[in-house]
């Protein structure tokens, strides 16, 4: 499921940009920022505590 800049992160983890694959680390409850290249859609999340992805 895609996540977008400006949304609140439901879990702490690394979000990977759908356009350029840049990584953004976000803490649960914080607003997801745009990737360093200004893109706003993230297609993958990894390194979430409690998940093995």
C-alpha positions, 0 to 999 in steps of 0.5 A: 500500500502506498504512503504519501508525504504529509500523512502520519506514519502508522509505524516507525520504519524506512519508506522508499520513494516510488519514483527514485527509491530514496530512503526516508526514515520516519518515526511512528506518529510523525508526518512523512516528509517528501524524499530528498529529491522532492517526490511524495509517494512511497511504495515500500516500507522496511525495518518496521519493529515487529515485522521481518520485512 
